[in-house]
């Protein structure tokens, strides 16, 4: 079995530029790299399901749980992996921390000013207006990253270069391990869970 490569786990709101950055990273990095997007799972549902707020709420939780559980299988392919994620729930964070235990995961915060997010959201036309504002204070509430990138001031090329430099630096990722330790302290007996 191939030895797993480092993982870049991008976390940011809708329209923050994660996809563009990830694609540019794939171009810049010197070997084949996998792009795992939470949206690729969500859009397995037809649009009429996603447009119905009540149905959407029912179907997204089990589907995102399946995405989180699939991550170690993707990483074990032996290629570098860049994950595109919107961390809206502490439950999802717990699932990702559990499923990616034992792998080198760089937790990267992808930030952008709210005004710019809303401008992009309207300009693109393929995003529900208001998502970025709703997500803005939720996705970065965990407060621990190995790297933070501001897409409001940097080009996609410069953002991808920062990711390349992070991997080339040889610095070991620490954010996921710190978050795991916090999770353990919060549940010292490991018998309680917030998962649904």
C-alpha positions as CSV (number, residue, x, y, z in Angstrom):
1,X,0.0,0.0,0.0
2,X,1.4,3.5,-0.9
3,X,2.5,5.6,2.0
4,X,0.0,8.4,2.7
5,X,1.1,11.9,1.7
6,X,0.4,15.1,3.7
7,X,-3.1,16.5,3.6
8,X,-4.1,20.1,3.1
9,X,-7.4,20.7,4.7
10,X,-8.9,24.0,3.6
11,X,-11.7,25.4,5.7
12,X,-13.6,28.5,4.7
13,X,-16.9,30.0,3.8
14,X,-18.7,29.6,0.5
15,X,-17.1,31.9,-2.1
16,X,-13.9,32.3,-0.1
17,X,-11.8,31.0,-3.1
18,X,-11.0,27.5,-1.8
19,X,-11.8,25.7,-5.1
20,X,-9.7,28.2,-7.2
21,X,-6.8,27.9,-4.7
22,X,-7.0,24.1,-4.7
23,X,-7.0,23.9,-8.5
24,X,-4.0,26.2,-8.7
25,X,-2.2,24.2,-6.1
26,X,-2.8,21.1,-8.2
27,X,-1.2,22.9,-11.1
28,X,1.8,24.2,-9.2
29,X,2.6,21.1,-7.1
30,X,5.1,18.7,-8.8
31,X,3.1,15.5,-8.6
32,X,-0.5,14.2,-9.1
33,X,-2.7,15.6,-6.3
34,X,-6.2,14.6,-5.4
35,X,-8.9,17.3,-4.8
36,X,-11.6,16.2,-2.4
37,X,-14.5,18.6,-2.1
38,X,-17.4,18.4,0.2
39,X,-19.5,20.0,-2.6
40,X,-18.8,17.0,-4.9
41,X,-20.7,14.9,-2.4
42,X,-23.5,17.4,-1.9
43,X,-24.1,17.8,-5.6
44,X,-24.7,14.1,-6.0
45,X,-28.2,15.1,-5.1
46,X,-30.3,16.7,-7.8
47,X,-30.9,20.4,-7.7
48,X,-34.6,20.1,-6.8
49,X,-33.6,18.3,-3.5
50,X,-31.0,20.9,-2.7
51,X,-33.5,23.7,-3.4
52,X,-36.0,22.4,-0.8
53,X,-34.8,23.7,2.5
54,X,-36.6,21.1,4.6
55,X,-35.4,18.1,2.5
56,X,-31.9,19.6,2.3
57,X,-31.7,19.7,6.1
58,X,-32.6,16.0,6.3
59,X,-30.2,14.7,3.6
60,X,-27.1,16.7,4.3
61,X,-26.2,15.4,7.7
62,X,-25.8,11.7,6.7
63,X,-24.2,12.6,3.4
64,X,-21.6,14.9,5.0
65,X,-20.9,12.2,7.6
66,X,-20.2,9.8,4.8
67,X,-17.8,12.3,3.2
68,X,-16.0,12.6,6.5
69,X,-15.7,8.8,6.9
70,X,-14.4,8.5,3.3
71,X,-11.4,10.8,3.8
72,X,-9.0,8.1,5.2
73,X,-9.7,5.9,2.2
74,X,-8.8,8.8,-0.2
75,X,-5.7,9.7,1.8
76,X,-4.5,6.1,1.8
77,X,-4.3,6.1,-2.1
78,X,-0.8,7.6,-1.5
79,X,-1.2,10.9,-3.3
80,X,-1.2,14.3,-1.8
81,X,-4.7,15.4,-1.0
82,X,-6.3,18.8,-0.8
83,X,-9.6,18.9,1.0
84,X,-12.2,21.7,0.3
85,X,-14.4,22.1,3.4
86,X,-16.9,24.4,5.1
87,X,-16.8,23.5,8.8
88,X,-20.3,24.5,9.9
89,X,-20.6,22.1,12.9
90,X,-18.5,20.9,15.8
91,X,-19.9,17.4,15.0
92,X,-18.3,17.5,11.6
93,X,-15.0,18.7,13.2
94,X,-15.1,15.7,15.6
95,X,-15.7,13.3,12.7
96,X,-12.8,14.7,10.6
97,X,-10.5,14.6,13.6
98,X,-11.4,11.0,14.2
99,X,-11.3,9.8,10.6
100,X,-7.9,11.6,9.8
101,X,-6.2,10.5,13.0
102,X,-2.7,9.1,12.2
103,X,-2.3,11.3,9.1
104,X,-0.3,14.5,8.7
105,X,-3.1,17.1,8.2
106,X,-2.4,20.8,7.7
107,X,-5.5,22.7,8.8
108,X,-5.6,25.8,6.7
109,X,-8.0,28.7,7.4
110,X,-9.2,30.4,4.2
111,X,-10.4,33.8,5.1
112,X,-11.9,36.7,3.2
113,X,-13.6,40.0,4.2
114,X,-17.4,39.6,4.4
115,X,-18.0,42.4,1.9
116,X,-15.8,40.7,-0.7
117,X,-17.5,37.3,0.0
118,X,-20.9,38.8,-0.6
119,X,-19.7,40.6,-3.8
120,X,-18.4,37.3,-5.1
121,X,-21.6,35.5,-4.1
122,X,-23.7,37.8,-6.2
123,X,-21.3,38.0,-9.1
124,X,-21.0,34.2,-9.5
125,X,-24.8,33.6,-9.6
126,X,-24.4,29.9,-8.7
127,X,-24.5,30.4,-4.9
128,X,-27.5,31.0,-2.7
129,X,-27.2,34.6,-1.6
130,X,-26.7,34.8,2.2
131,X,-24.8,31.6,2.6
132,X,-21.4,33.4,3.1
133,X,-22.9,35.7,5.8
134,X,-24.5,32.8,7.6
135,X,-21.3,30.8,7.6
136,X,-18.9,33.7,8.3
137,X,-18.9,33.4,12.1
138,X,-19.3,29.7,12.2
139,X,-16.6,28.1,10.1
140,X,-13.6,29.7,11.9
141,X,-14.9,29.4,15.4
142,X,-12.4,26.6,16.3
143,X,-9.6,29.1,16.2
144,X,-6.6,26.8,15.5
145,X,-4.9,26.6,12.2
146,X,-1.4,25.6,10.9
147,X,-1.8,28.4,8.3
148,X,-4.2,31.2,7.5
149,X,-4.6,32.6,4.0
150,X,-6.5,35.8,3.1
151,X,-8.0,35.4,-0.4
152,X,-9.2,39.0,-0.2
153,X,-5.6,40.3,-0.6
154,X,-3.8,37.5,-2.4
155,X,-4.2,36.1,-5.9
156,X,-5.0,32.4,-6.3
157,X,-1.5,31.9,-7.6
158,X,0.0,33.5,-4.5
159,X,-2.4,31.5,-2.2
160,X,-1.3,28.2,-3.9
161,X,2.3,29.2,-3.5
162,X,1.8,29.5,0.2
163,X,0.4,26.0,0.3
164,X,3.4,24.7,-1.7
165,X,5.8,26.4,0.6
166,X,4.0,25.0,3.7
167,X,4.5,21.4,2.4
168,X,8.1,22.1,1.3
169,X,9.0,23.6,4.7
170,X,8.9,20.2,6.4
171,X,7.2,21.8,9.4
172,X,4.9,19.2,11.1
173,X,1.2,20.1,11.3
174,X,0.0,20.6,14.8
175,X,-3.5,22.2,14.7
176,X,-5.5,18.9,14.4
177,X,-3.6,17.3,17.2
178,X,-4.2,20.4,19.5
179,X,-7.9,20.2,18.6
180,X,-8.0,16.5,19.4
181,X,-6.4,17.2,22.8
182,X,-9.1,19.8,23.5
183,X,-11.8,17.3,22.5
184,X,-10.3,14.7,24.8
185,X,-10.2,17.2,27.7
186,X,-13.9,18.1,27.1
187,X,-14.8,14.4,27.2
188,X,-12.3,12.8,29.6
189,X,-14.1,9.5,29.9
190,X,-14.7,9.3,26.1
191,X,-18.1,7.9,26.8
192,X,-20.2,10.9,25.6
193,X,-20.6,12.2,22.1
194,X,-22.4,15.0,20.4
195,X,-22.8,13.1,17.2
196,X,-26.3,12.6,15.9
